[in-house]
Amino acid sequence: MASLTGVILHRFKYSDTSLIVKIFTKEQGLISSIAKGVRKNKKGGFLYQTGNIIRFEYSKKVSNSLYAIKDGTIGIPYFNIQESIVKNILITFLCEVLLKSLEEEQQEVKLFDFVVSQFILLDRMESNQQIREFHLLFLIKLTKHLGFYPDNNYEEGKSFNLLKGEFSYEAINYNQQTSTAFAQLLNSQGSRSLIESKEKRKDVLNLLMKYYKTHQQGMGEIKSLKVFEALA
């Protein structure tokens, strides 16, 4: 029996009483696991909610791909993420991006620490404007860990080139107004709001998602994106 700390990225029904859970762990990276019997009680249903940071024990794999979870508990409790509709949808969206960006059982300690610190930061946030921009800054910072952080060489007249990951004057580039807003975020440390317009935030998010799909093979559709965009 071993103990792990992890973030719940996704769960789905396995049987009338059990769940298959995708967990990004500090010790072993992304793992697939089975939580038996948890659907029989409210505690189990709450524990394995997307975005939760848990501590759990596991036994040897029950198959070539599944760990068996034992004795899971909340590792770091949230204060209001689960009660906030916007924060809840936001963290679900970010967890789906993470799930489709990580490789199974590849340890990423720095990335794990980044994700946990950012989720705790989101939980403590009170400013609505900061919350509305949080996902954009998170996705930008995440590219550092994934290996395709953009080159912030912005100058007036340049726009963002998705393939090269830089700003240039070439005709194949992204919308210039959106590129300007994106460059402002690249320079931001998140200390103040930069994009007041909901439509501009959507445009920057669209740029970022296209950028991810350009550099993350097989990412595919992010199903929670449309729900998040409707609320953001």
N, C-alpha and C positions, 0 to 999 in steps of 0.2 A: 504494500500500500504506500502511495506517495502523495504529497500535497502540492497543489498548484494554485497560483493566483491568475485570474483571467477576466476578460471582458466578454460578455455575451454579445455576439454579433448577429446571430440568427437562431431561430428555433422553429421546428415544425412537428406536427403530430406524427408519432410512430405507431401508437396503438391507443386503445381507450384509456390507458393509464400512463403511458410513457411518452417522452419527447426525444427527438434527435436535436442536439444542440451544437452549434458551431461556436467555439470559444477561442479567442486570441489570448494565449497565455504568455506570461513573462518567461517561463522556464523552457517551454517547448514550441513556442510559436502558435500558429493556427492548428487546432485539433478538432476532430469530429468526435462527438461523444453521445452516449445514451444515458438519459436520466430516467430510471425505471420508477414507476409508481407515483411520479410527482403530480400527475394530473388529477389525482384523487383528493388533493387538498389545496386550499388557497395559498398556503405558504409556498408550496412548490411552484405554483403558477406565478407568484410574485417574484420568487428568487431568480427565475430564468427569463425575466423580461429583458428585451433588447437594450443594451447599453449598461446593464448592471455590472458592477465590479464585484466578483465573488471569490471566495476561497473555498477550495473543495479538495477532497481526496478521491483518488481513482485507483481502480484495480487494473490488472493487465488487460490488454485489448480483448474484447469479446469476439472480434473478427479482425481481418487484416486492416480495417480502417476505423474501428470504433473503440473508444475507451469507455469504461463503465464508471459513471460518477457515483461517489459515495459521500454522504455527509456534507453537502454544500451549505455555505452560509454567506451572507453579505460581507464582503471584505471592506469596502469603504461605502458607507451609506450616503445617499443623496438627500438633500433637503427639500427640493421642489421640482426636480426634473419630471417625475412621474405625475405631478399635479398640474404641470404646465403643458397645454396642448401643443404649443409651438415648439417648446424645448423637446418634448417627447417625439414629435415628428422629425425634428431636426436631427436628434441623435440616432433615430432609426435610419434616416437617410445616410448619415455619415458612416454608420456601421455597415450598411450595404456596400458603400464605396470601399471600405476597408476589406470586407469579405471578398470582393472581386479583385482586390489589389494584392492580396497576400498569397503566398504559397504554403501548402500544408506542411506542418512540422519543420518550419525553418525559423530558428530562434532569432528574434529581433528585439533585444532588450531596450535599446534606446528608443525605438519606435513605440514599444509598449509603454514606456515611461512617458513619452510624449502624449500618447492617446489618453492615458489616465489623467495626467495633469490638465489636459485640455477639457476633458469631460467634467472634471471637478470645477474648473474655471467657469464653464457654462452653467453648472448647477448654482454657483454663487452669484452669477450675473443678475443685476437688477435693471440696468439700462436697456430699454427696448431697442434702441438704435444699435447698441453693441451686439445684442442678441441677433438682430437682423443681418448683421455683417459677419457674425461668428463663423458661419459655414464657409464663407469665401476665404477668410484668413486661415481657417483650418486646412482647407484644401490646398492653398498655396504652400503652407508650412509642410504639409504632408509630402509634397513633391520632393523636398530635400531628402527625406528618408527613403523615397522610392527611386531616387536617382535621376530625376528630370526637372530639377528646379530651374525656372526661367532665368535667362540672362536679362537683367534689368538695364538695358542700354537704351531706354526710351529717350527720344528727342521729338520735338514738335514736328508733325508731318509723318512720323513713322507709325506703323501699326503692327500688330502682333502676328508673327508667323508660327503657326501651330507645329509644323514639322521641325523647324529649326529651334524653336523655343526661345526666340529673341524678337526684338522689334527691328523692322527694316522698312525700306521704301518700296519694296517689290509689290507688284500688282496683286499677287495671290494672297495678300495678308488679310487679317481680320478687320472688321469695322473700326475706323479710326477713333470715333467717340468712345466706343467700348474699350478699345486699347488704352486710351488715356485714363479711363477709370481704373482699369486693371493695373496700369503702371503706378497709380496713386496708392493702390492697395499693397503693391510690392514694396513701396517705400514706408508703409505704415507699420507701426508697432502695436496697433490696436488701441492706442490711448485716446483716440477721438474718432467720431464718425466721419466718413468721407463721402458716402453715396446716399443722398437723401431720397432719390427716386426709386420706387419699387421696380419700375421697368428697367432701369439701368442695372440694378442688382440682378435681375433676371438675365439680362444680356451678359453680364460678367460671369454668372454661373454657367450659362450656355457655353461661353468661351472655355471656361475651365473644364467642363465635362467633355467637350470636343478635344481639348488638349490631353486629358486623361486617356480618352479612347485612342488617340493618335499614338500614345506612348505605352499603353497597357494593352497588350494583345489579349483578345478574348474577353474584355471587360463586359461587352454587351450592354443591354438595356438596364438602367437603374430604375426598378419598378416604383420605388418610393418617391422618385423625383417629382412626378406630377402632383402628388398629394402635398408634398412639401412646398412646391411653388405656389399652390393655391392658398397656403396659409402664411407664407413668408412676407 
